[in-house]
């Protein structure tokens, strides 16, 4: 009995060490891959599945009201990501999304937060997802789904607030 317990303990340690080493290799490979695809040095993959989903949407053309790979707008894109991981729908436009989430200041943004902008008038009219290192992914009217630098003069001037998501809890997106 004692010998069986020791063998099982030994096997579990070996298995967990092997799994951790394998995960590290996958993480390093993923960081390299996404650094190349996204055009910046990815230091931390906050959620491999989120990056994988973003990758599948990159270069999708912009289409107002669009919700699929034939064309998608900013709120449709963000909803596609959020719905995949939580099943929730944040609303049909960036203004509605902005009012459904707890707000975060620029200095407190974390990967996975939504970022809101006023691109037309005084209302929130654009949304994307913050990736970290001052980068965010969004569907732009001129280039479709792309990664942009939030410190570009255009975005910095129009930034309103971030919105905190909880991508790990199904059915709920607010981090209350």
N, C-alpha and C positions, 0 to 999 in steps of 0.2 A: 504494500500500500504506500509506504513512504517512498519507495523507489519510483513508483508510478507518478506520484505527486511531483517529485524532483524532475523526472523526465518531461512531464507536461509543463512545468514551470520553465525549464530550459528551452523547450520548443516554442513556448509563447514569447520568450525574450528574443530568440532568434527571429521568429516571424515578425515581431513588432520592429526590430532593428532593420530587417530587410525592407519592410513596408515603408519605414521612415526614410531610408536611403533611396528607395525607388521614388517616393513622393518628392524628395529633394531634387532628384534628376529631372523629373517631370516639371517641377516648378522652375528650375533653371532653364530647361528647354523652352518652356512656355514664356518665360520672361524674355528670352532672346527672340523668339518668334514674334511676340506682340510688340517688342521694341521696334522690330523691323517694320511690321505692318502699320503700327500707329505713328511711327515717325518720331518717337522719343524714347529715351531710356527708361523702361519700366522697372522700377525698383521693387515694387510689391504688387502682386496680383491679389487684389482684395477679394476676388471671387472668380476663379477660373471659368466657371460657367457663364458669368456675365461677360467676360472678355470674349469668350467663344461666340456668344450670341451677337455681341457688337461686331465682331469680325464678319459674321454672316450678313450683316446689314451694310457694311461699309460700301460706299459708292452707289447705293441705291438712289435713284433719282428722286428729287423733291416733287411732290404733287400735293397741292392744297386739298385737304380732306382725305388724302391717301392713307391706306392702312396695310399695304402689302408690298411685296418685292417689286411690283411694277411702278411704284411711286408712293412716297410716304411723307407726311409733314412732321413738324417737330413734336407735336403732342401725340400723334399716332406712333411715332418711333419710341418715345418714352413709355407710352402705355404698353407697347409690345414687349419691352424689356420687363417692366413691372408686372404685367399680367403673367408672363412666363414663370416668374419666381414666386408670386404671391397669389395669383388668381384675381387680384384686385384691378379695378378700373378707376383711375384717378380723375376722370372727366374728359370731356371731348375737346378741351382747349387748355392752353397754358395758364390762362387766367383762373379757370376752375381749379387746376392742379395747385396753383400757388396758394389758394385759400383752403386747401385740404390738408396741408402739411405744416408741421412746426418749422419756423424759420430759423435760419442759421446765417450769421454774419460771414463775410468773405474770409476773414482770418480764421474762422473755425470750420471751413469746408473740409469734408472727408470724402474719400473715394466712395462713390455710390450715392452721394447727395445729388439732388436735382439743382440746377442753376437756372435762375429766372432773369429775364431781360425785358426792358422796354425798348422795342425796336420801332414801334409806331405809337406816337402819342404818349399819354400818361399811364395807360394800362399795361400790365404785364402782357406781352405778346409773343414771347419766344421762350423755349425751355430746352435744356439739354441735361446730360448726366456728367457729373464731375468724375474724372478718372484719377486725380492726384497730379502732383507736380505741375499745377497750373494748366492742365489739359482737360478738355471736356469734349464729349461726343454729342452731336446733334444733327438734325436734318436742316441744312441751310437752303434757302430759296435758290441760290445760284449754283451750289455744288452738290446738293443731296447730302447723304449721310457722310460726315467727315469728322475728323478730330481737329479742334482748334485750340489756340492758346487764349486763355481767359484774360491774359494781360495785354492782348492786342488792344490798341486804342479804341477801336469800334466797340468791342465787348466790355472793356473796362468802364467806359463812359455809360453804358446802358445796363450794367449789372444792377439788379435790385436786391435780391437775397438768395440764399440757398434754401432748399427744403429737405429736411431729414427723412430718409426712407429707412425702413427696416426690411431688407430683402430676405431676411431669414425666417420671418414669421408669416406663414400662409394666411391670406385673407385680410391681413392688416398691414398697412404701409406706414402709418404714423408711428413714430418712436416715442410714445407716451408712457 
